[in-house]
Amino acid sequence: MSDCNSTAKSLSAWFATEQGGYVLTREQVWFDRTVNDIFGYNALQLGLPEHDFLRNSRIPLRIAGADQAGAAVRLCGVELPIACGSLDLVSLPHTLEFAEYPHQILREVERVLRPEGSLIISGFNPHSLWGLHRMLGRRRGYPWCGHFIALSRLKDWLALLGFEVVESRFAAYAPPFHQKKWLDRCDFMEAAGDRWWAVSGGVYFVHAVKRVPGMRLIKPRWNEGLVKKLLPVAPKLNNKIPQRNTVAECTKMTGPDGNGK
């Protein structure tokens, strides 16, 4: 088992190692399966632009950006230059653990997502063998230098922002061995972990949907009979107006020859 004094200078460099490749393989499978069932027009991957976690998505416009040098699209997670309610899918592959302000990133994601938009998050589980390895080590290098966020706490943050978690899953149940041969020998722990210790995987995945409650006007059911009694009665117009100036009166006033008296 490797110590926490990792020589990887970035998470992407750690994914290139045998230990990181073990996690990356399982994450890629989950992302490919999940994004395939999400539809829309615009998708954003914030973090790890070197790895295309949206490659299996059916959304036509897909952008991968990060706040790091060399990224094709330079994006700051706490201030996204994107209009409100314009994205259908946002993925955060291990973005929150290595961010200074993870709460602000989630608030920005909630802002740019449209109602019923999807948010996909992957993170390291502190309540696992990987989290225990980090706690006992010196926390140098990636991924041990990150701040592992518990799944329960992440769900609380999402609930406060109006998200509904529709799926959560764990993976990478093997101990964090450095060599691939030892990781392969513990491959049986994947199937057993899903059944016997499902919350102890080294990494977790979350699929949340932004919910916006709608407004529906509730009108009272009026008693029609009572309403008719309460309404004022309209005055009836008398159409039979007596004709005051009759022909006889006109003749009397003007005379028989049409001239006045």
C-alpha positions as CSV (number, residue, x, y, z in Angstrom):
1,M,0.0,0.0,0.0
2,S,1.4,3.4,-0.9
3,D,1.8,6.2,1.6
4,C,0.1,9.5,1.4
5,N,3.2,11.3,0.3
6,S,2.2,11.0,-3.4
7,T,4.4,12.5,-6.1
8,A,1.4,13.4,-8.3
9,K,1.2,17.1,-8.9
10,S,-2.4,17.0,-10.1
11,L,-5.4,14.7,-10.0
12,S,-5.0,14.0,-13.7
13,A,-1.4,12.9,-13.2
14,W,-2.6,10.6,-10.3
15,F,-5.2,9.1,-12.7
16,A,-2.3,8.1,-14.9
17,T,-0.8,5.8,-12.2
18,E,-2.0,2.3,-11.5
19,Q,-3.7,3.3,-8.3
20,G,-5.5,6.2,-10.0
21,G,-6.4,4.1,-13.1
22,Y,-8.2,1.7,-10.8
23,V,-10.5,4.6,-9.7
24,L,-10.7,6.2,-13.1
25,T,-11.9,3.0,-14.8
26,R,-14.9,2.7,-12.4
27,E,-15.7,6.4,-12.6
28,Q,-15.7,6.4,-16.4
29,V,-18.1,3.4,-16.5
30,W,-20.6,5.2,-14.2
31,F,-20.4,8.5,-16.0
32,D,-20.9,6.8,-19.4
33,R,-24.0,5.0,-18.2
34,T,-25.5,8.0,-16.4
35,V,-25.1,10.8,-18.9
36,N,-26.5,8.6,-21.7
37,D,-30.0,9.0,-20.2
38,I,-29.9,12.8,-19.8
39,F,-31.2,14.9,-22.6
40,G,-31.0,18.6,-23.4
41,Y,-29.0,21.2,-25.4
42,N,-26.1,22.4,-23.2
43,A,-23.7,20.5,-20.9
44,L,-20.7,21.5,-18.8
45,Q,-17.9,19.5,-17.2
46,L,-16.2,21.6,-14.6
47,G,-12.9,20.1,-13.7
48,L,-10.5,17.5,-15.1
49,P,-10.8,18.7,-18.7
50,E,-8.1,16.1,-19.7
51,H,-10.7,13.3,-19.2
52,D,-14.0,13.4,-21.2
53,F,-16.6,12.3,-18.7
54,L,-19.3,13.5,-21.1
55,R,-18.2,11.5,-24.1
56,N,-21.3,9.3,-24.0
57,S,-23.8,12.1,-23.6
58,R,-26.4,12.8,-26.3
59,I,-26.4,16.5,-25.6
60,P,-25.1,18.3,-28.7
61,L,-23.1,21.2,-27.0
62,R,-20.6,19.9,-24.4
63,I,-18.0,22.1,-22.8
64,A,-15.1,21.0,-20.5
65,G,-13.4,23.7,-18.6
66,A,-11.4,24.3,-15.4
67,D,-9.7,27.0,-13.5
68,Q,-6.2,25.8,-14.3
69,A,-3.5,26.6,-16.8
70,G,-3.6,24.7,-20.1
71,A,-7.4,24.2,-20.0
72,A,-9.1,24.7,-23.3
73,V,-11.8,26.8,-21.6
74,R,-10.7,28.7,-18.5
75,L,-13.6,28.8,-16.0
76,C,-13.8,30.0,-12.4
77,G,-16.1,27.7,-10.5
78,V,-17.3,30.4,-8.0
79,E,-18.2,32.8,-10.8
80,L,-19.3,31.0,-14.0
81,P,-19.6,33.3,-17.0
82,I,-22.9,31.6,-18.0
83,A,-26.4,32.9,-18.1
84,C,-28.9,31.7,-15.5
85,G,-30.9,28.7,-16.3
86,S,-29.0,27.9,-19.6
87,L,-27.5,24.4,-18.9
88,D,-29.2,21.0,-18.9
89,L,-26.3,19.1,-17.4
90,V,-23.3,19.9,-15.1
91,S,-20.7,17.3,-14.0
92,L,-18.3,17.9,-11.2
93,P,-15.7,15.1,-11.2
94,H,-13.8,15.6,-7.9
95,T,-14.2,19.3,-8.2
96,L,-15.5,20.1,-4.7
97,E,-12.8,18.3,-2.8
98,F,-10.0,20.5,-4.2
99,A,-11.9,23.8,-4.2
100,E,-11.5,26.5,-1.7
101,Y,-15.2,27.4,-1.7
102,P,-17.2,24.2,-2.5
103,H,-20.5,25.8,-1.3
104,Q,-20.1,28.7,-3.7
105,I,-19.5,26.3,-6.6
106,L,-22.7,24.5,-5.8
107,R,-24.6,27.8,-5.7
108,E,-23.3,28.8,-9.1
109,V,-24.2,25.4,-10.5
110,E,-27.7,25.8,-9.2
111,R,-27.9,29.2,-10.8
112,V,-26.9,28.2,-14.3
113,L,-28.9,25.0,-14.3
114,R,-32.4,25.1,-15.7
115,P,-35.3,23.6,-13.8
116,E,-35.2,19.8,-13.9
117,G,-31.5,20.0,-15.0
118,S,-29.1,17.3,-13.8
119,L,-26.0,17.6,-11.6
120,I,-23.5,14.7,-11.5
121,I,-20.8,14.6,-8.8
122,S,-18.0,12.2,-8.0
123,G,-16.0,12.4,-4.8
124,F,-13.7,10.4,-2.4
125,N,-15.5,8.8,0.5
126,P,-13.9,9.7,3.9
127,H,-15.6,6.8,5.6
128,S,-13.7,4.1,3.7
129,L,-10.3,2.5,3.5
130,W,-9.2,5.3,1.3
131,G,-10.4,7.9,3.8
132,L,-8.7,6.0,6.6
133,H,-5.5,5.9,4.6
134,R,-5.6,9.6,4.1
135,M,-6.3,10.3,7.8
136,L,-3.3,8.2,8.9
137,G,-1.0,9.6,6.2
138,R,0.8,12.9,5.7
139,R,-1.7,14.1,3.1
140,R,0.8,15.2,0.5
141,G,0.2,15.0,-3.2
142,Y,-3.0,14.0,-4.9
143,P,-5.6,12.9,-4.1
144,W,-4.7,12.9,-0.4
145,C,-4.3,16.6,-0.1
146,G,-7.9,17.2,-0.9
147,H,-10.7,17.7,1.6
148,F,-12.9,14.6,1.4
149,I,-16.6,15.4,1.8
150,A,-18.9,12.9,3.3
151,L,-21.9,11.9,1.2
152,S,-24.4,12.7,3.9
153,R,-23.0,16.3,4.2
154,L,-23.1,16.7,0.4
155,K,-26.7,15.6,0.3
156,D,-27.5,18.2,3.0
157,W,-25.9,20.9,0.9
158,L,-27.8,19.8,-2.2
159,A,-31.1,19.8,-0.3
160,L,-30.6,23.3,0.9
161,L,-30.2,24.4,-2.7
162,G,-33.3,22.7,-3.9
163,F,-31.8,19.6,-5.5
164,E,-33.2,16.1,-5.2
165,V,-30.8,13.2,-5.2
166,V,-32.2,10.6,-7.6
167,E,-29.2,8.2,-7.4
168,S,-26.1,7.6,-5.3
169,R,-23.6,4.8,-5.6
170,F,-20.2,3.7,-4.3
171,A,-17.3,2.0,-6.0
172,A,-13.6,1.2,-5.5
173,Y,-13.9,-1.1,-2.4
174,A,-10.4,-2.4,-2.6
175,P,-7.7,-1.0,-0.3
176,P,-5.6,1.8,-1.9
177,F,-2.8,-0.5,-3.0
178,H,-0.1,1.1,-5.2
179,Q,0.5,-1.9,-7.5
180,K,-2.1,-3.1,-10.0
181,K,-1.6,-6.8,-9.2
182,W,-2.8,-6.3,-5.6
183,L,-5.7,-4.3,-6.8
184,D,-6.6,-7.1,-9.2
185,R,-6.5,-9.6,-6.4
186,C,-9.0,-7.6,-4.5
187,D,-11.4,-7.3,-7.4
188,F,-13.8,-9.7,-5.7
189,M,-14.5,-6.9,-3.2
190,E,-16.4,-4.9,-5.8
191,A,-19.3,-7.3,-6.0
192,A,-19.2,-8.1,-2.3
193,G,-19.0,-4.4,-1.4
194,D,-22.2,-3.5,-3.2
195,R,-24.0,-6.1,-1.2
196,W,-22.4,-6.2,2.2
197,W,-20.7,-2.8,2.8
198,A,-22.2,-0.5,0.2
199,V,-21.4,2.8,2.0
200,S,-17.7,1.9,2.3
201,G,-16.5,2.4,-1.2
202,G,-13.5,4.6,-1.9
203,V,-15.4,6.9,-4.2
204,Y,-19.1,7.8,-4.5
205,F,-21.2,9.2,-7.3
206,V,-24.3,11.4,-7.0
207,H,-26.9,12.2,-9.6
208,A,-29.1,15.1,-8.4
209,V,-31.9,17.0,-10.2
210,K,-32.8,20.7,-9.7
211,R,-36.4,21.0,-8.5
212,V,-38.3,24.3,-8.8
213,P,-41.7,24.2,-7.2
214,G,-44.4,25.6,-9.4
215,M,-47.3,27.9,-8.4
216,R,-50.9,26.9,-8.7
217,L,-53.7,29.3,-7.7
218,I,-56.3,27.5,-5.6
219,K,-59.7,29.2,-6.1
220,P,-62.5,28.8,-3.5
221,R,-65.5,26.9,-4.5
222,W,-68.3,29.4,-4.3
223,N,-71.9,28.5,-3.5
224,E,-73.7,29.8,-6.5
225,G,-77.1,30.1,-4.7
226,L,-75.5,32.2,-2.0
227,V,-73.6,34.3,-4.5
228,K,-76.8,35.2,-6.3
229,K,-78.4,36.3,-3.1
230,L,-75.5,38.5,-2.2
231,L,-75.2,40.2,-5.6
232,P,-77.1,43.6,-5.8
233,V,-80.2,43.5,-8.0
234,A,-79.8,45.6,-11.1
235,P,-82.6,48.3,-11.5
236,K,-85.1,47.6,-14.2
237,L,-85.4,50.2,-17.0
238,N,-88.9,51.3,-17.9
239,N,-89.1,51.2,-21.6
240,K,-92.7,52.4,-21.7
241,I,-92.2,56.2,-21.5
242,P,-95.5,58.2,-21.9
243,Q,-95.6,60.5,-24.9
244,R,-96.4,63.9,-23.5
245,N,-96.6,66.0,-26.6
246,T,-99.4,64.4,-28.5
247,V,-100.7,65.5,-31.9
248,A,-103.8,67.2,-30.4
249,E,-101.5,69.3,-28.0
250,C,-99.3,70.2,-30.9
251,T,-102.3,71.4,-33.0
252,K,-103.6,73.4,-30.1
253,M,-100.3,75.2,-29.7
254,T,-99.7,76.0,-33.3
255,G,-103.2,76.3,-34.6
256,P,-105.0,74.7,-37.5
257,D,-103.1,76.6,-40.1
258,G,-99.8,76.0,-38.5
259,N,-99.3,79.4,-37.2
260,G,-99.5,80.4,-33.6
261,K,-102.4,82.1,-32.0
